[in-house]
């Protein structure tokens, strides 16, 4: 569960508690209401700061594609293979570049690679490379 959702719920609980204290006049002073309301705003602010940043897509949106089709530069072969390798779960653009330097340029190359060799060359766990290879095999079977 995302932490920002938890903080939003805590803020909501604080606001409900402050409202119920006011409504039923549980506290003799309004200090408790103000303190709980401020706590709610603090949770709300921290929750907003913890909100994850949007994901980066490799394909442009249709609006961008139509507005830049006349001035768009052709995509090079290296960029196409990086985007192909990033289809594998757990591989981002930087990791795809590292894989290209090792000679793995396509998903099928990754599917045929050795998990142990990749782990040693990239200095990662063999468990992670096995997941990449398994996912690459699934992707190559689909296409």
C-alpha positions in Angstrom: 0.0 0.0 0.0 1.3 3.5 -0.9 2.3 5.6 2.1 0.5 8.7 0.7 -2.8 6.9 0.9 -2.1 6.0 4.6 -1.3 9.6 5.4 -4.5 10.8 3.6 -6.6 8.4 5.7 -4.9 9.7 8.9 -5.7 13.2 7.8 -9.3 12.3 7.2 -9.5 10.6 10.6 -8.1 13.8 12.2 -10.7 16.0 10.4 -13.5 13.7 11.4 -12.3 13.6 15.0 -12.1 17.4 15.1 -15.6 17.7 13.6 -17.1 15.3 16.1 -15.4 17.0 19.1 -16.9 20.3 17.9 -20.3 18.8 17.2 -20.7 16.9 20.4 -18.8 19.5 22.5 -16.6 16.8 24.1 -13.8 19.2 24.9 -14.2 22.1 27.1 -11.9 24.3 25.0 -11.5 24.7 21.3 -7.7 24.0 21.7 -8.2 20.3 21.1 -10.1 20.9 17.9 -7.5 23.3 16.5 -4.7 20.9 17.4 -6.3 17.9 15.8 -7.2 19.9 12.7 -3.6 21.1 12.4 -2.4 17.5 12.8 -4.8 16.6 9.9 -3.3 19.3 7.7 0.2 18.1 8.6 -0.7 14.5 7.5 -2.3 15.9 4.4 0.8 17.8 3.5 3.2 15.0 4.2 1.0 12.6 2.2 1.1 15.0 -0.8 4.9 15.1 -0.6 5.1 11.3 -0.5 3.0 11.0 -3.7 5.0 9.0 -6.3 6.0 10.8 -9.4 4.3 9.7 -12.7 5.8 7.0 -14.7 7.9 7.8 -17.8 6.6 6.3 -21.0 8.7 5.5 -24.0 6.0 6.1 -26.5 4.8 9.7 -27.1 1.1 10.5 -26.5 -1.0 11.0 -29.7 -1.2 14.8 -29.1 2.6 15.0 -29.1 3.0 12.7 -32.0 0.7 14.6 -34.3 2.2 18.0 -33.4 5.8 16.9 -34.0 5.5 14.5 -36.9 6.9 17.0 -39.4 9.9 17.9 -37.3 10.5 14.5 -35.6 14.0 12.9 -36.0 14.2 9.3 -37.0 14.7 6.8 -34.2 18.1 5.1 -34.3 18.6 1.4 -34.0 20.1 1.8 -30.5 17.1 3.6 -29.2 14.7 0.9 -30.6 16.6 -1.9 -28.9 16.8 0.0 -25.6 13.0 0.5 -25.7 12.6 -3.2 -26.6 14.7 -4.3 -23.6 12.8 -2.0 -21.3 9.7 -4.1 -22.0 11.2 -6.7 -19.7 10.0 -6.2 -16.1 12.7 -4.7 -14.0 14.9 -3.3 -16.8 15.0 0.4 -17.2 16.8 2.5 -19.8 20.2 2.5 -17.9 20.1 -1.2 -17.4 19.2 -1.7 -21.0 22.3 0.3 -22.0 24.4 -1.9 -19.8 23.0 -5.0 -21.4 23.7 -3.6 -24.8 27.3 -3.1 -23.9 27.4 -6.8 -23.0 26.1 -7.7 -26.4 22.5 -8.3 -25.4 20.5 -6.1 -27.9 17.1 -7.8 -28.1 14.7 -9.6 -25.9 15.6 -12.9 -27.6 19.2 -12.3 -26.8 18.3 -11.8 -23.1 16.1 -14.9 -23.2 19.1 -17.0 -24.3 21.6 -15.5 -21.9 23.0 -17.2 -18.8 21.6 -15.8 -15.5 24.9 -16.5 -13.6 27.0 -14.8 -16.3 24.7 -11.7 -16.4 24.7 -11.5 -12.6 28.5 -11.6 -12.4 29.0 -9.0 -15.2 26.3 -6.6 -14.0 27.1 -7.2 -10.3 23.5 -8.0 -9.4 21.8 -11.0 -7.8 21.4 -14.1 -10.0 17.8 -14.2 -8.7 17.1 -10.9 -10.4 18.7 -11.9 -13.7 16.7 -15.2 -13.6 13.5 -13.1 -13.4 14.6 -10.9 -16.3 15.4 -14.0 -18.4 12.0 -15.6 -17.5 10.2 -12.5 -18.4 12.1 -12.2 -21.6 11.2 -15.8 -22.6 7.5 -15.0 -21.9 7.7 -11.9 -24.0 9.5 -13.7 -26.9 6.9 -16.4 -26.8 4.1 -13.9 -27.1 5.6 -12.2 -30.2 
